[in-house]
Amino acid sequence: MTETSQPESKRSLSDIQLSVLDLASIRQGGNAAEAFRNSMNLARKVDEWGFNRYWLAEHHSIPGVASSATSVLIGHIASGTSRIRVGSGGIMLPNHAPLVIAEQFGTLESLYPGRIDLGLGRAPGSDQKTSRALRRDIHSGQDFPELLAELRAYFKPDPDDHSRVKAVPGEGLSIPIWLLGSSDFSARLAGQLGLPFAFAGQFAPTYMLPALSLYRQSFRPSAVLDKPYAMVGVQVCAADTDEQAERLATSLYRRFLGLIRNQPTMTLPPVDSMDGYWTPQEKYLVESQLSTAIIGSPATVKAKLERFVELTEADELMILSDAYDQNDRIHSFEIIKNVWRGESK
């Protein structure tokens, strides 16, 4: 007689890791120096609160995003924190020679051993004109697997081959490599290579569940992982009440509205109502891109985060929470921390 198998118990928020994604956002009336101070301030807070990672994203030629020199900023944040892992979410590998990235992250790992992550994407993180300025030629991203293989090879020591190009520092160092994606390409590749996968749920909700499913179905155990490990990005705007959170979220709506209009903006102040700022069609497009965004009071955030974890089966959440005022941003993360630890009222 066999025992009836018991269903797996439902995971609580406290069962998974929470991490932070930062774009080093520049607000209207501010500048990059202020954005970097704000990033360091937030990084120190979430380090103290027990968050797992603090990742910075590569973007270029966007007025409101100061994280373009991503490796430099990673070193800055790592220097001002003590425990939290710091990394890229991500480095857009087709923008760079793989050797340069191996050397940069070899340097970071040598300076801050055991705390550096290398998240890689295949999108340009910019428009075509900026891509040409970065790379001088345009690739479709289809050569990403070859670029990735070249990069990974630089980290593997081969003492018998004296003629090969070496990454110094870099060779022989163990730096976790993640693949990032907003579609099926990197999901499948991460699965086939047995690498951890991070999905950009914060701006590509339509492809989120199919990509996560494909990653898990494609997964092959490797020397890196014996089972899939998926991190999912999510926008969160938390405040003391639902009404306050909705008002703060208008800064997020206005940023996405600028992207839809191909007019990227700095982080703009919140407004009482979006009426008059967008057309019905624009409202639909913005809300579609932000359909997974979690906006509300502690109780609302808790319920929606729990539902998000249940829906995605995420092993870790990468949270992006921005606000025009730094105090509102810190408070949002404090609410998230309290909800995560079961300390919310």
TITORSE-292149 format. One record per residue (C-alpha): residue in one letter; x negated, y, z. Coordinates in steps of 0.25 Angstrom, whole numbers, plus 5000, padded with zeros to 4 digits. Layout:
<rs>
   residuo     xx     yy     zz
         A      X      Y      Z
...
</rs>
This chain:
<rs>
   residuo     xx     yy     zz
         M   5000   5000   5000
         T   4994   5013   4996
         E   4996   5026   5003
         T   5004   5037   4996
         S   4995   5048   4991
         Q   4997   5061   4998
         P   4998   5074   4990
         E   4986   5084   4991
         S   4989   5094   5002
         K   4992   5108   4996
         R   4980   5117   4997
         S   4980   5130   5005
         L   4973   5142   5001
         S   4963   5140   5012
         D   4959   5127   5005
         I   4953   5134   4993
         Q   4942   5144   4991
         L   4945   5159   4988
         S   4935   5167   4980
         V   4935   5181   4974
         L   4933   5186   4960
         D   4928   5201   4958
         L   4927   5209   4946
         A   4921   5221   4954
         S   4933   5229   4949
         I   4931   5244   4948
         R   4943   5253   4952
         Q   4948   5266   4946
         G   4939   5277   4952
         G   4929   5267   4957
         N   4916   5261   4950
         A   4907   5249   4949
         A   4900   5252   4962
         E   4913   5253   4970
         A   4917   5239   4964
         F   4904   5233   4968
         R   4906   5238   4982
         N   4920   5232   4982
         S   4915   5219   4977
         M   4905   5218   4988
         N   4915   5222   4999
         L   4925   5211   4994
         A   4914   5201   4992
         R   4909   5203   5007
         K   4924   5202   5012
         V   4927   5189   5005
         D   4914   5183   5008
         E   4917   5185   5023
         W   4931   5180   5021
         G   4926   5166   5015
         F   4929   5168   5000
         N   4921   5158   4992
         R   4916   5166   4980
         Y   4915   5180   4975
         W   4915   5180   4960
         L   4912   5192   4950
         A   4917   5192   4936
         E   4910   5197   4923
         H   4917   5207   4915
         H   4912   5218   4906
         S   4916   5232   4901
         I   4928   5232   4910
         P   4930   5246   4917
         G   4935   5240   4930
         V   4926   5228   4932
         A   4912   5229   4937
         S   4907   5215   4938
         S   4900   5215   4924
         A   4886   5212   4930
         T   4892   5200   4937
         S   4879   5193   4941
         V   4874   5206   4947
         L   4887   5208   4955
         I   4886   5194   4960
         G   4873   5196   4966
         H   4878   5209   4972
         I   4890   5202   4979
         A   4881   5190   4983
         S   4871   5199   4990
         G   4882   5206   4998
         T   4889   5193   5003
         S   4884   5181   5011
         R   4893   5168   5008
         I   4902   5170   4996
         R   4899   5164   4983
         V   4897   5175   4972
         G   4898   5172   4957
         S   4903   5175   4944
         G   4918   5174   4940
         G   4912   5174   4930
         I   4900   5177   4921
         M   4905   5177   4907
         L   4894   5168   4902
         P   4895   5171   4887
         N   4891   5185   4890
         H   4877   5180   4895
         A   4865   5172   4892
         P   4867   5160   4901
         L   4852   5161   4905
         V   4855   5175   4911
         I   4867   5170   4919
         A   4858   5158   4924
         E   4848   5168   4929
         Q   4857   5178   4935
         F   4865   5167   4943
         G   4852   5160   4946
         T   4847   5173   4952
         L   4860   5175   4960
         E   4860   5161   4965
         S   4845   5163   4969
         L   4849   5175   4977
         Y   4862   5170   4983
         P   4860   5155   4983
         G   4873   5146   4984
         R   4882   5158   4982
         I   4883   5161   4967
         D   4893   5156   4957
         L   4892   5157   4942
         G   4906   5157   4936
         L   4906   5158   4921
         G   4916   5162   4910
         R   4916   5163   4895
         A   4924   5175   4893
         P   4916   5188   4890
         G   4923   5196   4901
         S   4923   5208   4891
         D   4928   5212   4877
         Q   4921   5209   4865
         K   4914   5222   4864
         T   4908   5220   4878
         S   4905   5206   4875
         R   4896   5210   4863
         A   4889   5220   4872
         L   4886   5209   4882
         R   4883   5197   4873
         R   4880   5204   4859
         D   4889   5193   4853
         I   4902   5187   4855
         H   4905   5172   4858
         S   4918   5166   4860
         G   4915   5159   4873
         Q   4914   5145   4866
         D   4900   5144   4869
         F   4902   5145   4884
         P   4900   5130   4887
         E   4886   5132   4880
         L   4883   5144   4888
         L   4887   5137   4901
         A   4878   5125   4898
         E   4866   5134   4895
         L   4869   5142   4908
         R   4870   5129   4917
         A   4857   5123   4911
         Y   4850   5135   4916
         F   4853   5131   4930
         K   4848   5117   4928
         P   4833   5114   4931
         D   4825   5107   4921
         P   4811   5106   4926
         D   4806   5098   4914
         D   4811   5108   4903
         H   4800   5119   4904
         S   4805   5125   4891
         R   4819   5128   4895
         V   4824   5142   4898
         K   4826   5143   4913
         A   4835   5152   4922
         V   4826   5157   4933
         P   4833   5159   4943
         G   4844   5149   4940
         E   4838   5136   4936
         G   4841   5125   4947
         L   4851   5134   4954
         S   4865   5128   4957
         I   4875   5139   4954
         P   4889   5135   4953
         I   4895   5138   4939
         W   4910   5140   4937
         L   4917   5141   4924
         L   4928   5152   4923
         G   4939   5153   4914
         S   4953   5158   4910
         S   4956   5148   4900
         D   4954   5133   4897
         F   4939   5134   4891
         S   4931   5135   4904
         A   4941   5127   4911
         R   4938   5115   4902
         L   4923   5118   4902
         A   4923   5119   4917
         G   4930   5106   4919
         Q   4921   5098   4909
         L   4908   5103   4915
         G   4913   5101   4930
         L   4912   5115   4934
         P   4921   5124   4943
         F   4931   5132   4935
         A   4937   5146   4939
         F   4949   5150   4931
         A   4953   5165   4930
         G   4967   5164   4935
         Q   4967   5179   4938
         F   4969   5183   4924
         A   4972   5170   4916
         P   4984   5164   4923
         T   4990   5157   4911
         Y   4978   5148   4909
         M   4975   5145   4923
         L   4982   5132   4926
         P   4979   5126   4912
         A   4964   5130   4914
         L   4963   5124   4928
         S   4970   5111   4923
         L   4960   5110   4912
         Y   4948   5112   4921
         R   4953   5101   4930
         Q   4956   5091   4919
         S   4943   5094   4912
         F   4935   5093   4924
         R   4923   5083   4924
         P   4915   5081   4937
         S   4901   5087   4937
         A   4889   5089   4945
         V   4896   5103   4949
         L   4910   5098   4953
         D   4916   5084   4955
         K   4930   5090   4953
         P   4936   5103   4947
         Y   4935   5116   4955
         A   4944   5127   4950
         M   4944   5142   4955
         V   4955   5151   4950
         G   4955   5166   4949
         V   4968   5173   4955
         Q   4971   5188   4956
         V   4976   5191   4971
         C   4981   5205   4976
         A   4984   5204   4990
         A   4990   5214   5000
         D   4998   5215   5013
         T   5011   5215   5005
         D   5016   5211   4992
         E   5019   5225   4988
         Q   5005   5230   4991
         A   4999   5219   4983
         E   5008   5222   4971
         R   5004   5236   4971
         L   4989   5233   4972
         A   4990   5223   4961
         T   4994   5234   4951
         S   4979   5237   4950
         L   4978   5223   4945
         Y   4989   5224   4936
         R   4983   5237   4930
         R   4970   5230   4928
         F   4976   5219   4920
         L   4985   5229   4913
         G   4972   5236   4908
         L   4966   5223   4903
         I   4979   5220   4895
         R   4978   5234   4889
         N   4963   5231   4886
         Q   4960   5243   4895
         P   4953   5238   4907
         T   4953   5247   4919
         M   4947   5248   4933
         T   4955   5244   4945
         L   4967   5254   4946
         P   4974   5258   4958
         P   4987   5251   4961
         V   5000   5257   4958
         D   5014   5256   4964
         S   5020   5250   4951
         M   5015   5245   4937
         D   5027   5251   4931
         G   5022   5261   4920
         Y   5008   5255   4919
         W   5012   5243   4911
         T   5022   5238   4900
         P   5031   5226   4902
         Q   5022   5218   4893
         E   5009   5223   4900
         K   5015   5219   4913
         Y   5018   5205   4908
         L   5004   5203   4903
         V   4998   5208   4916
         E   5007   5200   4925
         S   5004   5188   4916
         Q   4989   5189   4918
         L   4991   5191   4933
         S   5002   5180   4935
         T   4993   5173   4945
         A   4989   5185   4953
         I   4993   5184   4967
         I   4998   5198   4973
         G   5004   5200   4986
         S   5004   5199   5001
         P   4997   5189   5009
         A   5009   5180   5009
         T   5011   5181   4994
         V   4996   5179   4991
         K   4996   5167   5000
         A   5008   5160   4993
         K   5003   5164   4979
         L   4988   5160   4982
         E   4993   5146   4987
         R   5002   5144   4975
         F   4990   5148   4966
         V   4981   5138   4972
         E   4992   5127   4971
         L   4994   5131   4956
         T   4980   5131   4952
         E   4974   5121   4962
         A   4962   5130   4963
         D   4950   5126   4971
         E   4947   5141   4973
         L   4953   5154   4970
         M   4945   5166   4964
         I   4953   5178   4969
         L   4953   5192   4961
         S   4959   5203   4970
         D   4956   5217   4965
         A   4962   5230   4970
         Y   4960   5245   4967
         D   4956   5247   4982
         Q   4945   5239   4988
         N   4953   5238   5002
         D   4965   5232   4995
         R   4956   5222   4988
         I   4949   5218   5001
         H   4963   5217   5008
         S   4968   5208   4996
         F   4956   5198   4998
         E   4958   5199   5013
         I   4973   5194   5012
         I   4968   5183   5002
         K   4958   5179   5013
         N   4969   5179   5024
         V   4978   5171   5015
         W   4967   5161   5011
         R   4964   5159   5026
         G   4978   5158   5031
         E   4976   5171   5038
         S   4987   5179   5031
         K   4999   5183   5039
</rs>
